[in-house]
Amino acid sequence: MRRIRKINQVKQAVIFCGGLGSRLGKITKKTPKPLIRINNKPFIEFIIKNLSRFGIKKILLLCSYKHDLFYKKYHNRSIYGIKISCINEGSPLGTAGSILKAKSSLDDFFFLCNGDTYFDINILDLINYFKKNYLMSLALKNSIDKRYSGVKLLNNTVEKFNFINKLKKNLVNGGFYLLKKDLLNFINKKNFSLENEVMTKLAKKKKISGKEFLNNFIDIGILKDLKKAPQFLKKVQKKPALFLDRDGVINKDLGYVHKYSNFIWLKNIKKIIKFANDNNYYVFVVSNQSGIGRGYYTKNHVDLLHVKINEELRKTGAHIDSFYYAPYYKGSKIYNFTKKDFLKRKPNTGMILECMDKWNIDIKKSIVIGDQESDMLLAKNIKIKNRILVGKDINTYKEFIKINKMHNK
């Protein structure tokens, strides 16, 4: 399947925040749905944090109802490393109209989602289903809920949208999209629906791809589901983690690798990372980088290399959630390292503890893959039983799949 080069590096997400939320009655009289507090923070912040995992650097909030609350809290601010901007559409313009109004602020490709829904998917996977002549890639789910638009899908191409099927369960729109900006050429009114008019037309022209996801989904637009949201969000945010050493696991260990020109991907590692992404694992790199302390290269070299690694992974719909590294070197003449720096160096647990401060990790189901005894000791010290020591006679991918199956029995 041919893909467009620019699509591999989608950095922008757009979130619909303009709905009245009338089905929630008194709850939304003063508070728009995305700002309803769940587990002590606004619902939309769970969405933003999740988007930060996938390389999103800027988010555009399309606001109407009580837009001043969004502006006050988020406009021109950064959350989870993402710059947030707001656009007030004024009187409601409909989903298509609000996107059209934001035209000058949109990238050539961007993700789009609703501010009152959470779909726990690997959003980068939508890139893999985006053909050159498409304008949209759509995340689908199987549901009995008649609130959502039915979809007829054939070979990952949406043939019909707003499709009515008599079956109890149907493929429906999950409300998460990857869009090409050229789609705006199909919007020729000021006030109408992206779903009911634009997407219906695009489906007839075979301009939409679709992918069914089995992952968890919630829409807080009705009271019954809003009540489920606290437990739902606790569940989807607590995931097992795949902790990877870098040199010797992700790439060939040539000694103090710090430039992509010297970076050689190891067999099956992209496949392992993609499988972990698709099966609800966080993926983290935890790497000793004493070359920094020794003065062979700088932290900036390492950071730039890690950016490039993720750029390459995203071409396959995969990603690493975050990179952690320990620059500690006992005999460093450049840095005055502290005990805290030392405790980050494997087999000490500092990097994973730092990771656990930010992410809700199911440590019992987590997995460490390394090529050194220090990696195995790290796993032991943090009480992770699932460990894979990379070696000539070890098929790392098969071992990882085996552990994952064991967890899902």
N, C-alpha and C positions, 0 to 999 in steps of 0.2 A: 504494500500500500504506500503510495507516494505521499509525502508530507511536505508542507511548506516550511522553509528554513526558519522564518521568524516565529513560527508557532511553538518552536521548541523552548523558547525562553519567555513565556508569558509572565509578566511581572505585575499585572493589574487585575483587580477584582472589583466588580460593581455590585452593590447590594441594594435591593428595593426596600425602602423604609417608609413609604408614603401611605400605606393602607390605614383605614379608619379603625379596623378591629372591632366592628360593631357586634360581632357574634360573642364577644367577651363581656358585653354589657358595661357595668360600672367599672370594671378593672381598667378599661382603656379610655375612660372619660378624661383622665389626667395623664395617662402614660401610654405612649404608643407601644405596640406589641414588642418590637425589638428591644425596648428599654425596660420591659418587665424584669424585675430582679428575681433570679433563680439561683439558689445556692450562694446567695450574698453578692451576686454581680449581674449586670444586665445580660439578657440572653444573647444579644448581638456580640458581646465580648467573647463568648464561647466560639462563635463563628469566626471572629477575627483571629483568635489564637490558633484555631485549626488551620486557617488559611496561611498563617505564618510558616507552617511546616513545609509548604510547597513552593517556596521561593517568591511569594507575593511580597512586593515592596511598597505598593500603594493601593489604597482602597477608596472608592468613590461611593458615598452614601447618597442615594436619590431620595429626597425627603419632600413631604408635603404636610401631612397632618402633624401638628405641633413640631414643625421643623426647627423652631428656636431651641428646643431641648437637645436636639442632635448637634446643632451648631455650638451651643454652649459647652457641651461635654467633649466633642470630638474634632471640630473643625480645625484644621492646621495643627493637629497634634499627632504624636506617634505612640502607637501601642504595639507591643510585641515586635518592635522593629519595623512596623509598617506605618507609613505616613497616611493619615486620614484626611480626606476633604469632603465637604458637603455641598450639594446643589439643591436649592429650593426650587421645585417645579411650580410653586405658586398653587393655584387651584389645580386639583388632581387632573393629570393629563392621560392617565392610563399607563400601563407598563410600557407600551411602545412609545408613547408620546414623551414619557420621562427620559427614556434612552435617547431619543432624538434631540431633546433639549440639551443633553450632556455631550453632544457630538464632538465639540471642540476639545473636550477633556479626555476623550477615549483613545486608547492605543489601537494599533491595527488588529490585535487579538487581545481578548480579555475574557475572564471568567465572570459569570453572572449568577447570582443566587438571591433568594428571598431572605429578608431579615427576620422572618418568623419560622424558618424551617432549618433543620440540621440533618444533613445527609452524610453519614460517616464513611465516605468513600476516598479512594485514592484519585483525586481530581485530575492528576496528570495522565491517568489512563485514557481520558477523553481525547488527548492528543493523538493516540494511536488509531483512533477511528475517524480522524478528520482527513478526508480526501481533498485533493487539490481544488476541485470544483464546488466543495461544500461551503456553506456559510455558518453552519452551527453543528455542534456535537452535543448530544443530550443524554443526561444520566436518567436511566429508567429504573423503576422498581415494580415488583409484582404486588398487587394490592386488591382488596375487595372494596376499598373505599371509593364511593362514586363521586367524591368531591374533586377528584383529579382527572385530567384529560387522558383518555385512552389513546394508545399508540399501536399501530400495526407496523411491525418490524420485519424486514426480510434481508438477510445477509448484512446486518448492521446498518441498513438504510431505512429511514422512516418513510414508509409508503403512504400512511394516512395518519393524520393528527386529529384529535377530538373524535377518535374512532370508538364506536359503540359495539361492544361484544357481549353476547348473552352469557358468556361464561362467568362463574362466580368470581374468579380471579383474573385480572387482566394486567398487561403491561401498562403502566401509567407514567406520566411526567413526574419526575422527582424534583423538579424545580432547580436543577443545577445545570448550567450550560457553559460551553466554550463557544464564543462568538467571534466571527470575523467582522470587522467594522463595516465592510461593504454591505452587510445586511441592512444597514440604515437606508439604503437606496430603495428598499421595499416598504418603507414607512412614508406614507404620503398624506397623512392626516395629523391633526394635533392631539386628538383624544381618542385612543382606542387600544385594544388589547394585543399584546405580543402573541399570546397563545391563540386566541380565537380567530384572528385574522392573518397576522404575518406568518405564523408557523404553519397554519393550515395551507396557505399558498405555497410556502417553501417545500412542504412535504409533497405536494403535487408535482413540483419541479425537481424532486429528488435532490434537494439541497441540504438535507439534514441527516446526519448519522446518529446512531443511538447505541447505547451499551446498557445491558441490564446489570444491575448491581444487587447483590444479596445483603448488603450491609444495612445497619440499623438506620431508621429514619423517624423523625418526629416533626409535626406541624403544630405549633402552639396556638393556632387560630381558633380552636374550640376549647371549651372549659375542660372537657374530659381529658384531652391530650395535654393541656397546660398543667393539670394536676400530676401527670406522669413525668413531666419534664425533669424535676429534681433527681429522681432515681435514674432516669434515662441518661442524663448528662454525667452522673457519677460513673455509670457503667461504661459509656463510650470513651470517656477520658482515661479510664484505667486500662492500660494495655500492657502486654508483655513487651520487653525491649530486646532487640538484637544488638548486642554490643560487639563491634568489630575492631580488632587491631587494624592498623593501616598497612604498613610495609610488611610484605610477606603474606598478607591476607587479601587485601584489595589490589595491591600492585606488587610487582616483583621487587624484592628487597635488594637494591643495588648499593645501599649504604648512603644514609643521609639524603634521601630524595627530597628535593624541595622545589623542583621545576617540572612543569608538565611535559617538557621536552624529554625528560628522563623517566617519565611515568609510564609503566607498561602494565596494562590491566591483566589480572590473572583470570584464568578460565572459569566461567560460570559465576563469577562474583556479581556481575550485573543481574544475572538470573536470580540469584539468591536474594539480593536487595529488592528486586521487583516483587518476588513472591512474598517477602516480608511486608512490603507496602500494601499489597493486595489482600493480605490476611491479617490485618489489624495489629501489626507490630509497629512500635516506634523503632527507628534505626539510628544508632549513634556510633560514631567513631571515637574510641578512646585510645590515644596513642602517646607513647613516650617520644619526645622530640628534644633530646639532649643536645642536638646540633645547634639549637638556639643558644643554650647556655655556653656551649663551646665556642660560639662565635662564627660557626660555619655559614649560617644564614640567619635571617631575622623572623620575627613573628609575622611580619607583613608578607614575607615569602610563603609561609605556611598558609596564611589566610587566603592568599590569592590562588594557591594550588587547590585548596579545598573548594573555593568558588568554582574553579574549572572542573573539578571532579563532579560536582553536582550539576553543572551545565551539561556535561556529557551524559550523566545518568538520566536527566530529564528528557533526552532525546529518545529514550526507551520507555518513558512513562514511569521511571523510578526516581527515588530521591533519598538522601540522608537527612534526617531531621535536624541534627546538630553535630558539630565536631568539637571534641574536647581533646586538649593535648597538654602534656606536662613538659615545660622547657627546662626543668631542673637539671643541673649538672653540678656535682659537689665541688669540683675544682674551678668553677667559673671565675674568670677575671673581669667579666663584663657586668654581671648581675649579682646583687646581694640577695641571694635566695633565702627565704624564710622557712620555718618549719612547715607552714601551710603549703608552700611550693613543693617541699619534699613529700608531703602526704598525698599529693596528686600523682606522684610518680608510681607507676605499677611496680610491684604488686599491691601497693597501698591503694585505698579505696576512694581517695579524694575526688577523682574525676566522676565516678559513678554517683557519689553522694551529692556532688554539685548538680549533676543531671537530675537526680531525684528531687532536688529542691524546686526545680522548674516544671518537671513533668510527673504525672501521676502514673507510676510504673508498677506493674504486677511483677514483683521481683521473683516470685516462685516459678513463674512460667517463662522467665527471661532466659536468654541464651548468650553465651560468650563464645566467640570464635577467635582464636589466636594462633600464632605460630611459635610462641615462646612459653617456657615454663612460668614466666612471670604473669602471663595472661591467665593461665590455669590457677595460679595462686590468687590472683585478683578475684576470679570467680569464687574460689573457696572462701576468701576473706569477706566477701559481700554476701555469701551464702546463696550463690547461684549454682544449682546442681547440674544444669544443662551446659556442658562444655564440649567444644570441639577443638582438638589440637590438630592444626593443619599439618599434613605430612604426605610423603610420596604415595603411601598405600591407603590414604583416606580420600573418599569421594565426599567432599564437604557439602555439596548440594544434597546428595542423598541422605547424609547424616542429619542435615537441617530439616529436611522433609519428614524424616522418621520421628524426630523429636516433636515437630508440629503435630503430626498425626496422633502421637501419644497424648498430647495435651487436649486434643479434640475428641477423644474417645468418650 
